[in-house]
């Protein structure tokens, strides 16, 4: 009897340890990226900026992405913003305004919509492209990834990412400055089936201790894998991004 108990204990320890160490921090981060979006895709998003007095400003964007570092979006609503388009190639970003002849340079910390989401949030690359894991903790339900920016050009120096173990998607990301100061927190909500077995949070909310009372919300819809030619991720093509909609 004692031998059986010892054997069972050893088996539990071996398999338990194997499961806990089955994924390292890099594996979890890669899984998060793929579970949040296909490598190349198109999607629609509504961005809502809510001010302390309850007033709202809403935007609808059509967005495309290819590979690790090419993202483009065009504003569909409101009518005053329609036709404005953005392009991101790695760390470089541009804004096309229909009434202006040439695209203008913008930065990751600016925001083309105002509110708490900055351009890096709105034209986000895969997290593993911009951040490297420093360490990982885990509890029964979640991994906690501590990520460090790979370069000084990244919007946030550090991220603290809470990842649900069952779906391997983030439920919360704290964005930190190099000093450790909290800049903002992203909250991922409403797991949604986008089709073909692709399930991810449809809502991302953000708040910031630097902007008390303000809230910004990003709602994803119709995200699906789609391939694009490199040609559409160029400044010359930027005024025509909307023609890619089906």
N, C-alpha and C positions, 0 to 999 in steps of 0.2 A: 504493500500500500504506500509506504513511504517512498519507495523507488518510483512509483507511478506519479506521485505528487511532485517529486523533484523533476522528473522528466517533463511533466506538463509545464512546470515553472520555467524550465530551460527553453522549451518551445515558445512559450509566450514571450520570454525576453528576446529571443532571437528574432521572431517575426515582428514583435513590437518595435524593436530597434530598427529593423530593416525598413518598416513602413515610415518611421519618423525621419529616417535619413534618406528616404527614397528620392526626395527632391531637395536640391540645395537652393540657395537664394537666387542664383542665376536661372535655374530651371523655373522657379516660381515666377520670376519677372518675365521670362519669355512667354510663359503660359498666360500671364495677365495681358500682355500685348495682343496675343492672338485671340484671346477671349473677348477683348474689347472691340476688335475690328479686324477684318481680313487685311492681308498685306496691301492689296489694292482694292478700292471700293468707291461707291458713291453713296451719299446719304443726304437727307434733309434735316435741318435743325431749326427749332424755334428758340431764340434767346430772349429772355425776359429780364429786364432790370427793374427792380422794385425799390423805391425810395422810402425813407422813414415815414413820410406822410401818406404812404399807400399808393402813390401814383406809379404808373408802369410805363415802360417803353419796350415795345416788342419788335423783333426782327426775325425774318425767315431767310435762311441761307440754303443754297444747294452747294454741296462740297464734294470734291473728288480727291483721291489720294493714290499715289503709286509708289511702291517700294518703301524705302526707309526715310526718304527726305524730300518728297515732292507733294505739296498740298496746294489746292486752289479752291476758292469759294466765290460765289456771286450772290449778292443780295437780291432777293425776290420781293420782299416787303420790308418796310412800308414803301409806298410809292416814291417818297422823297429820297429813298436810298437805293431804289431799284437800279441795277446796272453797275453799281460799285462792285469791284472784284478785288480779291487779294490773291497773292501768290507767295508761297514759301518754298525756297530751295535751300535746304540745310538751315543755316543760321540767318540767311538773307530773306527779307520780306519786302513786298511792294504792295501798294494800294493803287488801283486804277479807278479814277473818277471820270465818268463820261464827259464832263465838261472841260476836263484838263487834258492837254495833248499827250503828256508823257506820264507814266506811272511814277509815283513818289515813293521813296524809301520810308519804311516804318520800322519800328523796333519791337522786340518781343515784349517789353514791359509797357508799351502803349496799348490802347484798346480801340479798335475800330468801331466798337459799339458803346463805349463808355461802360459804366458798371464795374463789377469786380473781376470779371473774366478779362484777362489781358490777351494780347495777340498770340502769345505762346499757348494759352489755353484754347483759344478758338482755332488755331492752326496747329494743333498738337501733333508731334511726331510720336513714334513708339517710345515708351519710357526707357527701354533698353538701349535706344540710340543715344539718349542724352544723359543717362544716369547709370552708375555702376553700383552694385550692392556692396555695402560695407559690412553688414551683419544681418542676421535673421533670428528672430525668436519665434516661438510658437506656443499656442495653448490648445485646448481641446478643439476649438472651432476656427481658429484663424492663425495665419502667419503675420508677423510684423516685420516688414522689410525696412531697413535703414539704407537709403540710397544717397549717393554723393554725385553731384554734377561732374561730368567728364571735362568740361571746359568752363571758363569764366563767362562765356557768352550765353550760358543757359539761364533761364529766368529765375530759377530758385536754386540756391546752393545745395540744399538737402531736402529730401522727401522722407516722410515717415508714412509708409503705406500699410494699411490694415487689409489683409486679403482673406476672404472667406475660403475655407478649405474645400467646401463641397463644390463650389463652382469655379474656384480660382479666378475670381474677379474682385477688384477692390471694393470695399464698403466705405472707406474713408481714407483720404490722403491729406496729411498736414504738410504745407509748403513752408519751408523755413529759410531764413537768411543765414549767412555764414556765422553770424553772432548767435544763432539759435533762436532768434526772435520769430514768432509765428506770424507769417504774412497773410495766409488764408487757409481755410479748410475746405476740401472738396468732399461732398457727400454723394455717394452713388446709390440710387434708389430704383425701385420698380423693375425687377427682372422681367424681361419681355422677350418673347419669341419673334424674331425678325424674319423667320422662314429658313427652310433648309437646315433646321437644327441649330441655327445660330441664335444663342440666347445671351443677352447682356443687359445691364441696367439701362433703362431708357431715359432716366432723368439724372442729371448731375447738378447739384446745387452748391453754391459757394457763399461763404460769409467770411468776414475779415474783422479782426479786432481793430484794424486801422480805419475801418469804415463802418462804425457801429450803426445798426439800424438798416443798413443796406443789404440787399440779397439779390443774387443773380442766379438764374435758372437756365439750364440748357436741356432741351427735350429732343431726343433723337427719334427719327422715323425713317422707314424705308431704307435702312442701311443694308447693302448687299454687295457681294464681291463683283467687281467689274474691272476689266483691263483697259488701259488707255495707252495711247502712244506717247512717247516723250514730247512730241510736238506741242501737246496741249498745255504742257507745263513751261510755257515760255511767255515773256512779256508781250510778244506780238500776238499771241493767242488770247491773252487775258480778256480783252473786250468781248470775246466770243464764247466764254465758258458756258453761258446759259444755253447755247445751241446743242450742248451735249445731253441735255435732258431728254428723256424718252417719254 
